[in-house]
Amino acid sequence: MNELMAARSLTTRPVVTLGGDAVAHVKDTVCDAGASRITGFTLTGRGLLSGPLKEGLPWSSVYALGHDAVMIRDRRGLVSAAVLTERRQSLRAEVIGARVLTEAGDEVGTVLDVVVEGGTGGRVVGFRVAASRRFVPGQSRHGRRVYVPRGVSATLAGRDLVLAGEAASHVADDLPGLTALVAGVPGHPKGSPP
């Protein structure tokens, strides 16, 4: 499995060609929440006072999404930003800040971030959630931040993230723990993935 990363961490990540030319910086991640995939990135210029670019980067033109940069073959893969975002929304607008609900309709948290797969994957694999004590029982604090894998235990319904009954047993405290859940690592302390 490729490295998992928070979508917010992609903001300002440089976009670089395989030849080493710096093209732009990521402004925002665009996704198809229904398909759970990154569909591209809106871009901003490279300078301190640079604004948004009229060009966007579709996922099909991404060679690899790495920890330090988004790699592309060359600038020819860029498209009009308006075309890129025409039917899609940024992750911020679509998911971040969404309510986290149980199947019974109880609100148990808020989505803080979306976790995506790097490399050539581009899948939305989970969510970082500010969870209430009702979601993660036994906590001495009012709540905590946990990672919930997407799939059977967590699905998007409109602007809400709905958790199945067993979702509390499938949470991780950090990205390596979420990686183990998503990859189905046997013996992981939080149980097997949904």
N, C-alpha and C positions, 0 to 999 in steps of 0.2 A: 504494500500500500504506500502511496505517496505521502509526503509530509502533510499534516493538517495545519491550517492556519486560520486565524480569525479574520473575517472580512474587513473589519476596521483597520487591521494592520496593513492592508493592501493600499490604503490611501497614502499617497505621496511616493509609492514604490516606483522606481524608475522603469521606463519601458526602453529596452535596449535591443538593437539588431544583433544578429549573430556575428556581424562584422565589427561590433563594438561601438557603433554610433548610438549615442543617447538621443532618443526621439522625443520623449515627453515624460510626464509623471501621471500615475493613476489618480484620477479625481474621485471616482466612485465606481463601485461594482454594480453591474446590471445583471439581473437574473430572471429566470422563469421559475417562479416559486412552485408552480404546478409540476413542472418537470424536474425541479430541484437541481438545476444546473446554472452555472455562470453562463451568460450569453455574451458578455463583453465588458468593456470598461469605458467610461467617459474619461477624457484626458485633460490635463492642464499643461501649460508651458513649463519650461525648465527653470526660468528665472524667478527670482524672489517676488517680483511684481507681475509675473505672467498670470494671465487669466485662463479661463476655460478655452480649449481648442474647439474648432468646428468639426474636427475629426474625432472619431471614436475607434476603438479597437474591438472588433468582434472576436469571440472565443475561437472561431475557426482559423483566425490568423495568429493565434498564440502558439508559439513553438513549445514553450514550457513556462509554468508559473513557479518561480523559485522563491526561496527565502529572502533573497536580496534584490531580485529584479524580475520583471516580466520580459521574457525573451521572445522576439519576433524575427522572422527571416529578413524582412526589409519593410520599408514604409509603404509599399504597394498594398499591403493588407489592410490599411486604414480605410474607414468608410465615413460617410457623413454621420455625425453624432445624432442628428435628428432621426435618421433611419434606424440607427442602433437602438434608440430609446422609444421609438414610435409605439410599440405594443408592450414594452417591458418597463418595469420600474426599477429604481435603484433599490438595493437591499435595505438601505436606511428608510426609504419611504414605505417599503412593503412589509418589512418584518421587524426591524429594530423598534422597540417600544411596545410591541404587541403584547396583549395579555396572554398569560399561560393559564389554561383552564383544564380541569379534569373532565372526564366524560360525563360526570354528574353536574357539571356547570359551575363548580367552585373555582374561584380565581386563586391561584397558588403562586403567582409570580409574574415576572416581566422579562421579555426577551431583551438581552443586552447586546448580543452579537450573534452572527451566523458563522459557523465553522465550515470552511471549504477545503477540498482536497487540492493540493498543489500538483506540480508535475504537468501531466497532460490530462489529468482527470477532470477538474473543474466541477466536481459534484458538490452539492450542499449536503454535508454528512451529519450536521448536528447544530446545536444552539447553545449559547452561553446564557444562563438564566439566573436572574436574581430571584431565588426561591424563598418562599415563606416557610415557616416551621410546619405548616400544614402539609407541605409537599415533601419535605425532608424531615421527618419526625426525629425527636431525640436531640435536637440542636439546642444548645444553651443560649445562643444568640437569637435575635428576631428572625434571622434568615441567613442565607449564605449564597455564594455564587457557585453554581454547579454546571456541568456540561451534560446535555441530554442528547443521545443519538437520534437522528431522524429515522423514521421507518415505522414499524408497527406501533412502537410506544409513543411516538410524537409525529403528528401530522398537522399540516397547515389547513385551516378551514377559514377562508376569508382572511380577515386581519388577526385571527386568533391562532395560537398554537395549542392544539388539544392533545392532552396526554392520556394514554390508556391507563387502566388501573394499576398495572405492574410497573409503570414508568419510574417510580421512586426507587425501585431496586436496580434500575439500569442508569445510574448517574455516575459521573466521574468528577473528581475534584480538580483535574487539570487536563491539558491536551494529551499528554502521554496516556492517561487513563482512558480518555475518549478514544484514542487510537486503538487501544486494546479492546475496547467494547466493539468498535466498528469492525475490527479485523477478526473478532471472535476468538480472542486468545483464551484457551482453556485455563481454568483456574483463576481467572481474574477475580479479585475480591468482591467486585460489585455484581457478579453474576454474568451469565452469557448475554450476548447482544440480543436485542429484540428481533 
